[in-house]
Amino acid sequence: MYNLNPDCGASLTKLHVSLVRTKSSGTRTAVYDDVQKEHGREKTQALDFSVITRWSAAHKETVCAKTNQHDLDTALRRTICLGGIDEKLFKANETDIDAILPNDHDWMLYAQYAAGMMPTSLYCERSQSSKVVFHLELIWAMSCLEGLSRPYFVMGENLSRAVGNRGANLTNPRMNQLVKRTVFEFDEEHERFEAQFETTHDMLEEIERARRATYRGLGVSLGIFERNGGSTKAQNNERDENINSSLMAGLSHSKKLPESKIIGAFLHPLFQCETRMREAGLCTPHQYKMGLDELNERVTRYYENQDSKPISLNVPTARDKYDDIEENVDNSPYAKDA
């Protein structure tokens, strides 16, 4: 994200530094709390920063910034000013204050990033859950990629600038904002969809590039796509960030999906049918065939092992008194295969 999309990375870094500076000082946090009281907040999202190397760290920070935008912006400008807590920082950057304080473009970027990168955040949460379900891995992955590939996404309103009772609770905004690529237009059949939103925003180039790079990089990492041969790393990086080229430029669907994903999908009760899986966008016909062959091979191997006689395996001997190894163990192929 930061290498292929430096403008977006610089803005996200600015937010991270601002959150760390605010939360690391009780005095600065008190200024922020006073601002929220002045604005009559009753329910808000906790102001916090993430460890930048953790999954979805940037997304969590942008959600926080988008929810508390007006309060955080006011607090930062009260501390970074003449006579403020961070007066030295203000004087050092007085000629380029946008280098340390988020501007209107940055706040819009945080709002669009929070909404536009939501599919990735959801996939991260599901992948790290202790209740990972084998037959849902492919569905979750393809759902994430499908969300990133759309030329539009829905965004919540900015309640932090609402007045009266509507601004008391910042955690339940109406999803009445539409963000779409400038080159994209809905056809006549879907014009009603666009008409239901109060405001339509142009998708920022940084967000387009972020969604594109994530879609391509994640798809390759998961084994769903593969890069065409004959391309250098520099050429691949250029295709990943070029928002004017085809989303699949230099990519093709993998000939074979990872076994854990395709076999898991076969076990899902809603699928188990080539037509359903293809129409749902879970796999190509060739990927389906390769996955089914692998499943048949595994089932065949299982029954072959059932019919075979148990064999003895070489069991390691104890190397010291703390090794607890049973001798003369006759292991069957079932244990070996497991």
N, C-alpha and C positions, 0 to 999 in steps of 0.2 A: 504494500500500500504506500509506504513512505518512499520507496525507490522508484516505482513506476508512476507515482502520482505525487510529485514533490509539493505542488501547491496545496493539495489536500492535506498532505502530511504536515506541512508547516502550520496550517490552521489548527489541526488537531493537537499539535505539540503546544501551540499557544494556549489552548484550552487546558491541557493537562498541567502546564506550569502554573496557570492561574488558579486551578483547583487545589493544587498542592500548596501553593503559597497561602491561600485562604484558610485551608483546613489545618495547616501546621502551626497556626498562631491563634491563640485564644482571643487576642485583641481584634484580629481581622474577622474571625468568626462572629464576634459580638457585633461588629458593624453590620454583617450580613443578617444576623438575627433581628437587629433593630429595623432594618429595611423591611423585612417580612412583617413585622408588627405594624409598621406604618401602612403597609399595603393591605392589612387586614387578612392575612393568610390564616386559615384554620387547618388545612390539610395540604401538605406538600410532599415532594419527594426529597429524601434526605440528601444533603449536599455532601458528596464524597468523590474521591478520585480512585482510579484503579491502577494496579501494577501494570505498566505499559506492555510487559512481555506476556501477560496472560491472555487467553482467548477472549475475544469480544471486549477487551479493555476499552478501546476507542469508542465502541458503540455504547457501552454503559455510561461513559462520560458525556457523550452527546445527548443521550436521553435525559440525563440530569440537567445539562445546559439548556436543552430545549424546554423542559418543564419549568425551570426556574429562571428563564431568560432575563426578564425585566429586573428581578430582584438581584440576580448575580451581576448584571451589567451595572446597576446602580451602586452596589457595594464596591465593585472594583474601581469605579470612577471616584468614589469617596475616599478610598485608601490611596490610590495612585494619583495624587494631585498636590498642588502647593498647600502646605500645611497638613497634608494627610500622613498616615503612618508610613507610606512608601514614597515620601517626597524625594528622596535621593534617586530612586528608580525613575520617577517622573522627570527629574532634571536631566538624568543621563540619556533619556530617550525623548526629550521634549520635541525635537525636530522630526521624529518619526514615531509618534505615540501609537500608531496602529501596529507597530512591531510587538508591543506588549499588551495592548488592550484589544479585545475582539471588536471588530466594526460590524456594520449592518450585513456586509457580505458574509462574514464569519458566522454570524448568528443564523443566517439563512442556510449556510452550509451545514451547521450542526443540526438544524431541524430536518433538513433533507437527508442527512446521513443517518439520523436516528430512525427515520421511516424507511428509507431506501435500502438500508443494510439489515433490516429486521429479519429477512429469511436466513441470513448467515448466523445471526445471533441465536435464533431458534434452533438451528441445526447444531450449533455448539452446545447449547443447553441439553439437547436430546442425546448428543453423543457422549456427554460427560455424566449423564444420569446413571445412577446405580441400578435402574430398572430398564436397561437396554434390552429391547426385544429383537431377537434374531431376524424375524420375518418382516421387520419394519425398516431395516437399514436402507434398503434401496429406495423405498418410498420416501423416507425423510430426505435422502440425498437428492433425489430427482425433484422433490417439492421445493427444496432450496434453490436448485439451479433454474427451475421454471420461474420462480419469483424474481430472480436476478435478471432473467432474460427479457422480462416485459419492458416495453418502452415507456411505462408509466407506473406510478404507485400512489397509494393514498396516504395522506398525512393529516395529523390532528391539528386542530386550531391552537393558536398561541393564547392560552388562558392567562398567562402572566401579565398581559396588558389589559385584561378585562377589568371593568369597574363594577363596584357593588358586590352583590352576593355571588355573581358568576366567577369572580376572581378569588373567592375564599377557598375553593377546593381546586387545586391545580392538577389533580391526579386523574381527572375524568373528562378529557377534552372530547369534543365532537369530532368525528372523522369526516370533516367537510371540506378538506383541501385536496386538490388533485395536482400531482406533479407529473409532467410528461416531457419527453424529448421535444425540442423545438421543431425537428423535422418530421414528427409523427402527428398524424391526424386520424381520428376515429372515422370509420366508414359510417354510412347512413344508418346501418343496422344498430350501431353502438353509440350513436349520438346521444341517446337518452341517458346512457351511463355517465357521460361527461356533464350533462345538464343538471344532474342531481347535486353537484358540488357548488358551494358558494364561491370558491375562488380556484383558479387554475394558475399554477406557477410553471415557468420554464425550468426544466431540470438543469442544474448547474453542470458545467463541463467536468468539474472535479468529481461530482457524484456519478455522472455517466462513466467516467474513467474508472472510478472505484468499483462500480457494479460490474463493468466489463472485465476488469482485471481479476476480480474475485471469481466471477463465473468461469473464466477460462482456466485460471490457476487451480481452483478447487476441483473442477471437472477432470483435469489431468491428474491431480494428486489422488483422487478417488478411483482412478482407473476407468472412468466413464468415457473420457476422451483420450486421444493420443495425438501427439504432434506429428505432422507429416515429415517424412525424412528429407534430408538435404538442407535443413535450415540451421543457421547458427543461433547461439543463445541471444545475440544482439538482435537478430531478425525476429526471433520469437517475442522478445521484450517489446519490440516496436509494434508488432501486431497486437500484443496484449493491451497497449495503451492507446492505439489509434482508434478513436471512437467513430471515425468516418468510414471505416472498412467493415466488412461483414463480421458478425459476431463469431462465426466459426472459421474465419480466415486462418488458414494454416493448421486447422484441426480437423479431425474426423472421428467418428464414433469408434470406440475400441472394438476390435474383433471379438473379444471375450471379456465379459464383466467379471470382477472379482467373485470368487466362489461364494464368499460369505453373503454377498448382496443378492446375487441371482438365485441361489438355492434357497435363501431365506424367503425371497419373494414367491418362489414356487409353493412354499409351505403356508402362505397367507390364504385364508379361506375365501377372500374376495376375488382372488385371481385364479391361479391354477388353470389358466386358459390363455393360449397364445394371443387370440384376438383381443381379449381384455387388456393384457399386459402391453401389447403394442399400441392400442388406442389410448391407453392411459399414459403413454410416453415413458414407460419404465424400461423398455429395451427395444432394440431393432430385431427384425426376424432372425438375422444371423446370430446375434447375442442370445436370443431365446434358444436357438438350436444348440449352440455350444454349451449353454447352461444345462439344458435338458440332458445332453449326452453325459455331462459330468455327473449329474444326479443319478442317471441310470448306472453309470460305472460304479459309483459309490454303493448303490443298493446291491448291485451284482457282487461286489467285493465283500459286502457284509454277509450275504448268504453263502458265498464260497467259504468264508471263514467259519460260518456256523457248521458247515458240513465237514470241514477238515478236522483232523485229529490235533489235539493240543500238542504243542511242541515246547521243548525246554529251552529257555534262554539263558545266556551267560549272566549270572548274577554277580555284581561286584562284591569283593570281600571287604570286610571292615578294615579301615586304615588306622583307627585308634579306638579307644575304649568308649568314646561317645557315639560312635556309629551304631545305629540300631538296625542291623540288616539280618533278616531271617535267611538261614541257609537252606539249600535243597528246595527252593521254591520252584514249582512247576507252573510257569506262566503260559496262558493260552493266547492265541492270536487276537482275541478280543481285547485283552489288556494292552497288547502291543499296539494295535491299531488306535485304541483310545488315546 
